[in-house]
């Protein structure tokens, strides 16, 4: 039984939680991620066991991107 759930459906980022049963009967939990930029799409599956680290690293990257965008805007670049 699948427990598919849409987590995020934004313009550039989409994510969906799902489970899958492996060949030996184990249930795996993962997040399917899609990133769209400049007409290109990137897809990857993220094991939920790696989710906390991935989310923390995304937080860091988001802060860096935000700071760079603000700096560029303030300098008029």
Phi, psi and omega in degrees: 000128180272146177240044182304134181213128177285124179263325187205132178220071182258182183295315184256339184230131175231143179213146183218131176273140179205164174238155178219143176264124181284173182297332180267009174093356177288149177259126177252139179251135181207166175242125175270124184243138175231127177242130180243127179210131178051043177077003179250148179241138177238130182238140171203155177254136182241120176297136181299335178294340177260001188299318183294316178295315180300315180297319179296318179292325175295322176300316179297312180299319179299319179296318179294314179298316180299313180298318180295319179295319179295315179300316180296318180295317181293327178278351180073027180278000000 
